Amino acid sequence: MSISTEQFPSADPGAPVFRPGAFKGREGLVRNMLRRLERGESLSLVGGPKLGKTSLLLHLAWQLNHAGPSAKSTRPSALYVDVADEGDWKRFHSRPPNPYTILLLDNCDRLVEGEARSLSDIDLLPGGSTVFAGGRAWREVVRGGDLPHTLKLIPLAVFLEKEAQQLFSPDLSTEQQTTVLTYAGTHPYIFKLFLTAFLSEGPNVRMEQIVRNLKLTLSSFFQDCVNQLREPLEHQVLTYVIEAEKPVNPREVARAVGLPTIKPVADTLCALGMVSRWIRDEEATLSAGSRLFNEWYWETVAS
């Protein structure tokens, strides 16, 4: 088996999941966001660690700035700003004003967590659109409705299976693809690191070694995900879904934890990328699809 590693991620947790120009999956979401931005709307992109927020923003910037002469002539330009990066922050504040520039602001949790930045530091461009991207802290501010801006909430989730399949090498058999999906699930970062390791092993794949190595590689990332959980009920629901080892109806989970509904908790877990929610056979289901994460959680947190 062989594959170009250009489309695959660095194990560096600070690196984007995808590089600009090599974006995979979420094409429908990209088109939807571009349409909204071109209409002058402002958006809030929210999701858990390494779900692809930065990759999506960089891809939007690439689409708006480099997608070809015909597109460029009809689309506004875009400016990507990492709120957490001092250099980006200084360049942002020293830029000449341009009302036709779309702002793409990453790591917006820094604006609400008592860091050196704040919302008052954001000089929004008159008449322009802005995308604010962040994690749980930013999501809760947007959902609380306390912002001075009207934002359309765009929650990320794990890939649909058909999106993840776009990353498979044509050399992989159906059985091998199933193995990758079983161990990695469809979280973009976990999926891509597992697939890279799987392909690098060649024809004599040693699954136990891959799993052991990746649990070590991903342990800090997994811990970052778990650190996003703030309520015992969130752990309780996550543990139940992991233990089920199959898609479960949210009503079943609610009964198990003694509540009439778990929708707010399910929304949070899905936005963080720990649980997926799909309609199967006309029934809503929740599932924890990454065996790698599930085993790590059971060994490290739930035990």
Phi, psi and omega per residue, in radians:
M1 nan 2.439 3.114
S2 -2.449 2.651 3.140
I3 -2.769 2.559 3.021
S4 -1.284 2.277 -3.115
T5 -1.508 0.040 -3.095
E6 -1.110 -0.550 -3.088
Q7 -1.518 -0.056 -3.052
F8 -1.759 2.771 -2.966
P9 -1.467 2.749 2.885
S10 -1.300 2.660 3.050
A11 -1.269 -0.124 3.088
D12 -1.105 2.030 -3.092
P13 -1.156 -0.237 3.107
G14 -1.512 -0.166 -3.100
A15 -1.464 2.601 3.067
P16 -1.074 2.653 3.104
V17 -1.133 -0.689 3.109
F18 -2.176 2.587 3.021
R19 -1.564 2.654 3.116
P20 -0.981 2.413 -3.132
G21 1.521 -0.213 3.108
A22 -2.112 0.524 -3.068
F23 -1.259 2.374 3.141
K24 -2.234 2.518 3.123
G25 1.306 2.963 3.054
R26 1.054 0.406 -3.132
E27 -1.054 -0.679 3.116
G28 -1.102 -0.710 3.114
L29 -1.134 -0.706 3.122
V30 -1.064 -0.816 3.136
R31 -1.060 -0.740 3.137
N32 -1.080 -0.772 -3.126
M33 -1.178 -0.694 3.112
L34 -1.073 -0.745 3.121
R35 -1.066 -0.785 -3.125
R36 -1.122 -0.746 -3.126
L37 -1.135 -0.698 3.140
E38 -1.200 -0.370 3.055
R39 -1.490 -0.011 3.116
G40 1.596 0.161 3.123
E41 -1.354 2.709 2.987
S42 -1.952 2.528 -2.958
L43 -2.242 2.723 3.011
S44 -2.132 1.969 3.140
L45 -1.678 2.078 -3.066
V46 -2.215 2.581 3.120
G47 3.115 2.865 -3.110
G48 -1.304 -3.118 -3.117
P49 -1.004 2.326 3.022
K50 1.027 0.473 3.030
L51 -1.411 -0.173 3.056
G52 1.957 0.358 -3.133
K53 -1.095 -0.870 -3.129
T54 -1.098 -0.756 3.125
S55 -1.026 -0.733 -3.123
L56 -1.165 -0.746 3.105
L57 -1.093 -0.781 -3.137
L58 -1.135 -0.595 3.099
H59 -1.222 -0.695 3.066
L60 -1.060 -0.754 3.110
A61 -1.071 -0.736 3.128
W62 -1.118 -0.745 3.111
Q63 -1.068 -0.771 -3.069
L64 -1.304 -0.554 -3.048
N65 -1.757 -0.408 -2.982
H66 -2.368 0.294 -3.023
A67 -1.439 0.189 3.080
G68 2.045 2.723 -3.060
P69 -1.062 -0.687 -3.097
S70 -1.158 -0.741 3.127
A71 -1.206 -0.706 -3.064
K72 -1.136 -0.518 -3.104
S73 -1.259 -0.365 -3.091
T74 -1.938 -0.130 -3.084
R75 -1.943 2.587 3.033
P76 -1.224 2.865 3.065
S77 -1.455 2.981 -3.106
A78 -2.300 2.595 3.075
L79 -2.210 2.023 3.080
Y80 -1.544 2.283 -3.139
V81 -2.311 2.111 3.016
D82 -1.552 1.883 -3.088
V83 -1.038 -0.494 -3.103
A84 -1.438 -0.130 -3.076
D85 -1.775 2.120 -3.060
E86 -1.085 -0.700 3.134
G87 -1.122 -0.786 3.088
D88 -1.044 -0.740 -3.091
W89 -1.093 -0.754 3.138
K90 -1.166 -0.734 3.124
R91 -1.113 -0.652 3.129
F92 -1.060 -0.772 -3.087
H93 -1.374 -0.269 3.138
S94 -1.735 0.028 -3.073
R95 -1.258 2.635 2.991
P96 -1.262 2.481 -3.119
P97 -1.126 2.433 3.095
N98 -2.531 1.834 -3.049
P99 -1.171 -0.176 -3.110
Y100 -1.736 0.080 3.141
T101 -1.570 2.297 3.041
I102 -1.528 2.196 3.110
L103 -1.543 2.339 3.082
L104 -2.100 1.717 -3.024
L105 -1.748 2.056 -3.091
D106 -1.758 2.739 3.084
N107 1.015 0.828 -3.092
C108 -1.278 -0.117 3.010
D109 -0.995 -0.527 -3.142
R110 -1.105 -0.352 -3.124
L111 -1.390 -0.242 -3.030
V112 -2.224 0.071 -3.053
E113 -1.883 0.356 3.088
G114 1.297 0.367 3.086
E115 -1.416 -2.918 -3.099
A116 -1.253 -0.263 -3.119
R117 -1.714 2.823 3.021
S118 -2.696 2.872 3.138
L119 -1.045 -0.530 -3.128
S120 -1.178 -0.287 3.114
D121 -1.418 -0.178 -3.100
I122 -1.559 1.915 3.098
D123 -1.594 1.584 -3.091
L124 -1.156 2.484 -3.101
L125 -1.330 2.292 -3.111
P126 -1.042 2.184 3.075
G127 1.364 -0.051 -3.119
G128 -1.639 2.989 3.101
S129 -1.809 2.671 3.103
T130 -2.370 2.439 2.939
V131 -1.915 2.105 3.029
F132 -1.739 2.164 3.134
A133 -2.058 2.348 3.136
G134 -2.883 -3.120 -3.110
G135 -1.745 -2.489 -3.006
R136 -1.116 -0.777 -3.101
A137 -1.051 -0.755 3.128
W138 -1.184 -0.713 3.134
R139 -1.008 -0.722 -3.093
E140 -1.228 -0.585 3.067
V141 -1.142 -0.779 -3.133
V142 -1.124 -0.779 -3.126
R143 -1.169 -0.446 3.135
G144 -1.292 -0.262 3.077
G145 1.264 0.375 -3.079
D146 -1.675 0.047 -3.106
L147 -1.387 2.619 3.090
P148 -1.390 0.066 -3.108
H149 -2.071 2.569 3.044
T150 -1.558 2.038 -3.063
L151 -2.156 2.364 2.990
K152 -1.464 2.122 -3.108
L153 -1.345 2.180 3.109
I154 -2.067 1.650 -3.138
P155 -1.443 2.309 2.995
L156 -1.447 2.790 3.039
A157 -2.516 3.134 3.045
V158 -1.138 2.842 3.109
F159 -1.035 2.561 2.767
L160 -1.134 2.696 -3.118
E161 -1.049 -0.645 -3.135
K162 -1.179 -0.495 3.062
E163 -1.236 -0.762 3.113
A164 -1.088 -0.625 -3.111
Q165 -1.136 -0.338 3.081
Q166 -1.120 -0.352 -3.108
L167 -1.587 -0.134 -3.101
F168 -1.232 2.429 2.983
S169 -1.218 2.476 3.082
P170 -1.103 -0.255 3.121
D171 -1.294 -0.287 -3.064
L172 -1.395 2.342 3.064
S173 -1.327 2.922 3.090
T174 -1.039 -0.678 3.131
E175 -1.130 -0.713 3.123
Q176 -1.178 -0.679 3.083
Q177 -1.073 -0.736 3.113
T178 -1.077 -0.684 3.112
T179 -1.076 -0.792 3.134
V180 -1.074 -0.812 -3.121
L181 -1.138 -0.601 -3.137
T182 -1.148 -0.806 -3.082
Y183 -1.394 -0.681 -3.020
A184 -1.663 -0.483 -2.954
G185 1.212 -2.693 -3.097
T186 -2.124 0.328 2.976
H187 -1.149 2.195 -2.999
P188 -0.922 -0.797 -3.054
Y189 -1.239 -0.818 3.136
I190 -1.104 -0.774 -3.110
F191 -1.026 -0.843 -3.049
K192 -1.236 -0.683 3.084
L193 -1.144 -0.706 3.127
F194 -1.149 -0.778 -3.126
L195 -1.092 -0.705 3.092
T196 -1.053 -0.813 3.129
A197 -1.126 -0.705 -3.123
F198 -1.094 -0.794 -3.112
L199 -1.231 -0.578 -3.103
S200 -1.225 -0.317 -3.136
E201 -1.318 -0.295 -3.122
G202 1.299 -2.797 -3.022
P203 -1.185 -0.411 -3.100
N204 -1.782 1.242 -3.083
V205 -1.243 2.225 3.073
R206 -1.808 1.628 -2.976
M207 -1.092 -0.704 -3.119
E208 -1.073 -0.683 -3.139
Q209 -1.207 -0.723 3.102
I210 -1.040 -0.843 -3.114
V211 -1.080 -0.781 -3.128
R212 -1.097 -0.796 -3.126
N213 -1.132 -0.737 -3.086
L214 -1.244 -0.551 3.058
K215 -1.068 -0.659 3.091
L216 -1.223 -0.775 -3.129
T217 -1.084 -0.703 -3.029
L218 -1.616 -0.017 -3.006
S219 -1.051 -0.719 3.139
S220 -1.199 -0.640 3.068
F221 -1.132 -0.797 3.099
F222 -1.013 -0.722 -3.138
Q223 -1.146 -0.657 3.070
D224 -1.028 -0.720 3.112
C225 -1.090 -0.826 -3.103
V226 -1.143 -0.602 3.127
N227 -1.100 -0.308 3.104
Q228 -1.307 -0.315 -3.136
L229 -1.360 2.334 -3.034
R230 -2.115 -0.262 -3.069
E231 -2.132 2.493 3.070
P232 -0.961 -0.600 -3.134
L233 -1.089 -0.593 3.124
E234 -1.123 -0.751 3.063
H235 -1.131 -0.685 -3.112
Q236 -1.086 -0.800 3.131
V237 -1.177 -0.767 3.127
L238 -1.054 -0.769 3.137
T239 -1.077 -0.725 3.137
Y240 -1.091 -0.788 -3.112
V241 -1.157 -0.685 3.100
I242 -1.115 -0.798 -3.114
E243 -1.117 -0.505 -3.108
A244 -1.113 -0.555 3.127
E245 0.990 0.457 3.093
K246 -2.880 2.857 3.062
P247 -1.077 2.365 -3.132
V248 -2.225 2.589 3.098
N249 -1.264 2.354 3.125
P250 -0.985 -0.533 3.117
R251 -1.133 -0.632 3.091
E252 -1.106 -0.746 3.128
V253 -1.140 -0.735 3.136
A254 -1.048 -0.772 3.106
R255 -1.067 -0.703 -3.092
A256 -1.140 -0.555 -3.131
V257 -1.731 0.038 3.040
G258 1.335 0.603 3.136
L259 -2.209 2.672 3.106
P260 -1.223 -0.485 3.117
T261 -2.688 2.631 3.045
I262 -2.078 0.324 -3.037
K263 -0.948 -0.830 3.136
P264 -1.035 -0.687 3.127
V265 -1.211 -0.755 3.112
A266 -1.077 -0.708 3.092
D267 -1.011 -0.770 -3.119
T268 -1.148 -0.829 -3.110
L269 -1.118 -0.623 3.094
C270 -1.216 -0.714 3.136
A271 -1.157 -0.506 3.109
L272 -1.440 -0.188 3.105
G273 1.489 0.173 -3.125
M274 -1.524 -0.405 -3.102
V275 -2.362 2.546 3.045
S276 -1.945 2.674 -3.125
R277 -2.284 2.037 -3.130
W278 -2.324 2.819 3.005
I279 -1.658 2.072 3.114
R280 -2.142 2.152 -3.125
D281 0.915 0.787 3.107
E282 1.095 0.409 3.135
E283 -2.239 2.314 3.071
A284 -1.202 2.387 3.130
T285 -2.414 2.676 2.986
L286 -2.036 2.499 3.088
S287 -2.621 2.661 3.047
A288 -1.937 1.728 -2.855
G289 -1.581 -0.099 -3.103
S290 -1.776 1.907 3.115
R291 -1.096 -0.614 3.115
L292 -1.013 -0.889 -3.140
F293 -1.178 -0.741 -3.087
N294 -1.053 -0.773 3.138
E295 -1.157 -0.726 3.120
W296 -1.087 -0.772 -3.132
Y297 -1.072 -0.765 -3.110
W298 -1.147 -0.687 -3.104
E299 -1.313 -0.570 -2.950
T300 -1.803 -0.665 -2.991
V301 -1.879 -0.879 -2.997
A302 -1.424 -0.318 -3.075
S303 -1.282 nan nan
